[in-house]
Amino acid sequence: MKASELTKKVKLKLVGLDGNAISLVGHFSKQARKEGWTRDEIDLVIAEAMSGDYNHLFCTLMDHCK
């Protein structure tokens, strides 16, 4: 499965958070765990997010947030 095939979204507003990439990934991961995502689902999104530059990371996380 690819991260783009995952239809789940977390309730997280990335705008306004510390823009550091590691911080954004941490906020996403913490919220996803709170909402019952599996470790594999979280890892899938994070791996995809970190496979490119900062813009790719931000866009990937945004795709999985509502």
Sequence and secondary structure as in RCSB ss.txt:
>XXXX:A:sequence
MKASELTKKVKLKLVGLDGNAISLVGHFSKQARKEGWTRDEIDLVIAEAMSGDYNHLFCTLMDHCK
>XXXX:A:secstr
  GGG    B    TTS   HHHHHHHHHHHHHHTT  HHHHHHHHHHHTTS HHHHHHHHHHTB 
